[in-house]
Amino acid sequence: MGALGTVLVAGGAGVVGECVVHALLARGARVVVPSRSESRLTALAGRVDPADQERLHLVLGDVGTEQGAATLRDAVPAEHGPLRAVVASLGAWWEGEQLVDVSSETWDRILRDNLTAHFLVARTFLPLLDHTAAPVYVTLAGIAADHPEPFAAPISITGAAQRMMVRALAVGDIGARVRLHEVAIMTPVVTDRWIGAPPEPDWLTGEVVGSYVADVVAPEFARPNELLLEIP
């Protein structure tokens, strides 16, 4: 196992999370991916290089619920040993009505998936990080946290709150023991599964995003004291 150690990627079965998983595996990390969807875990396993399969550990479980997070809190260290790092690639894009027309059902769902899930993962796994092994915790964020979107206001709101969550963690006791970062992804992420209109030439690729996050997770990362990072 390389210097990256064991890394849990929450949301690693999603499109962007999978890019991070591939990059971490390529650098020798042992990667744990929890997901509530067995089919998505199976699909992820099928797209991983056979040479890396033995370092990929898939766990069926829901980090977005109290009970699911508690179950994973007990199961992951028992099965896979101490975690050196966590990458939280959680939530999904939504676009619809203006904020005053958003239903309570939609609001609650986006809040749960794009903010509460981040809270549960941080609360569950930050205390488990191996404080003797240069621990690091990374969240991924999008452009909407900085730029209000009239037809995606819940995404902008939860993104801004996620950023404040990381800042609040950084000034607390945990910030003195764990290196914390938010990585801002300021364009759509283009992968080999891209569907829709042709992407713009300056949009980030999955390979670039995954490689950058792997750089951040590495113990020798050159900017350890910068809380907010933006992929060049």
N, C-alpha and C positions, 0 to 999 in steps of 0.2 A: 504494500500500500504506500502511495506517495505521501509527500509532505502535506497534502491537502487533508489527509485523514478521512474520517467518516463524515459525510455531509448529508443532512436531510433536506430534500427539496420538496416543500409543501406546494402543491400545484404542479409537480413535475410531470404529470400526465397530460397537462395542457400544452398548447402550441408553443408558447414562449418557454414554459418550464421545461419542456422536452429538449429545447435547444441548450438550456443550461445543463441538463443531465448529460447530454452527449459530450459537451465540452469538459465537464468534470471527470467523466469516465476516461476521456482521452488523455487526461493528465494524471491518471493513476488513482483518483479518489475512489473510495467506497461510497456508493450513493444509495440512500434509502428514500423511496418514494411512496408515501401514503396516498391513497385515493379511495373515495367511496364507490368508484365505478370499476368493477372487475374487468369489463370489456376494454376500458381505456388503459388499464395496466397491461392487459394482454397485448394490446396494439403497440404500446410502448416497447415492451419486451421484444416484439417482432421487428422493431426498427433499430435495435441496438446491435452493434458489431458483436458477433459471436465471441471474439476475443475478450470482450468486456463483460460478458454476461455474468461471470462469477462474482463481479464486484457490484452488480446491480441487485438491489433487494427491494422487492415490491411488497407492500403491506396494504391489505384491504382495511380501510378505516376512514372515518370522516373527521378531519381536523376542524370542521366548521360547526361542530356541536359540542356542548359541554361534555356529554357522555363519551362521544367519539374521541375527543382530545384527551380525556382522562384515561381511556383505554390505551391509547397510543403512548401516553406518558409512561405507563407501566411496561408496555410490551416492547417498545423500541430499544431502550437501554438493555433490557434483559436479553433480547435476541441479538442485538447488533453492537453492544458495548457503548462506550462513551462517544458522544457526538462532539466533533470539533467545530462544526459550523452548521448554520441553517440558512437556507435561501427560501424566502416566502414569495412565490409567484402566484398570487391569488386574485380572484375576481375576474370579471369579464366586462367587455364594452357593452353599453346599452345606449340606444338613441331612440327617442320617441317624442313625447309631448314636451311643451314648456313646463317649467317647474310647477306653476299653479294648477296645471291640469294632470299632474302625476297622481295616480291612485295610491291609496295607502298600501295596498297589496304590493304594487311595484316598488314603492319606497322601502318597505320592510324587507323585500327580497334583496334589493341592491345593497341596502345597509348591512344585511346579514352576510352576503357573499363577498362584498368589497371592503368591509371595515371590521365587522365583528369577527370574521374569520381571521383577520390579521391579529386582532387582540387575543383571540384564543391561542393561536400558534405562538405568539410572543410570550404569553403568560405560561404556557405549557412547557415550551422547549428552552427558553432562555435560562432558566435555573438548572437545566440538565447539561449545559455545555461544559466541556472539560476545561476548567480554568487553568490547567497546567499546560495547555497545548495551543496558546495563542488563539482563543476562540473568536469567532466572528459571526455576526448576524446581519443578513442582507435582505432588504425588501425591494421589490421592483415596483416602479410607478410609471404612469403614463403622462402625456402632455396635458391632459385635462386638469391635473392638479394645479397647474400654473395658469391655464387659459380657460376662463369660464366659457362653457358651451351651452347656449340657450336651449338646445334640444337634447342635451345630455347632462343637465344640471346635477342629477344625483351622482353621476360619475365624478364631476368636478368637486363636489362637496365631500364625498367619501375619500377622494384622492388627497384633498387638502387636510382632512382629518388624519389620514394615515401618516402624512408627513409630520404633523404635530405629534402623533403617537411616538414616532422614532425620536423626535427631538426631546420629548418628555422622558423617554427611556435613557437618552444620552446624558441627561443632567441628574439622573438618579443613581443609586448605588450600583445598579447593574452596568451603567455606562463606564464605571471605573474598572470593571472586570472584563467586559466584552467589547470588542471593536464593532461598532455599529455603522451601517451605511444604508442610504436609500439610493438606488440606481434609477435614474430617470431615463425612460425610453421615449424619445421625443418624436418618433415617427411610427407608422405601422411597421410591423416586423414581417418581412417577406421570407417565406420558407418554401420548400418544394411542394407544400400542400396549399399554396396560395390559390384562392378562388376569387374571381371578380375582375374588375377593370385592371389593365396593366399597371403595375406599380411604378411610382416615380423613381427616377434614377438615383436620387439621394436618400431613399428610404433604407433603413437598416435591414440587414439580412439576419436570419436566425443564427448563422455562424458567427457573425460579428458580435451579436448580443451575448451568445453563450460564452464566447471567448473572453469578452470583457468581464462578465460576472465571475468567471473562473479566475481571472487576474485578481479581482477584488477579494475573493475567498483565500487566495494564496497567502501564506505567512509573510512573504517578502513584498507584498503590495506597497507601491511607492508613496501612496497618499493615505496613510492610516488614520490621520486626524481629520479628514474631510468627511463630514456627515452626509452631505448631499453631493452625489456624483452624477454627471451627465455623460452618456456615451458620446464620444466624439463623432 
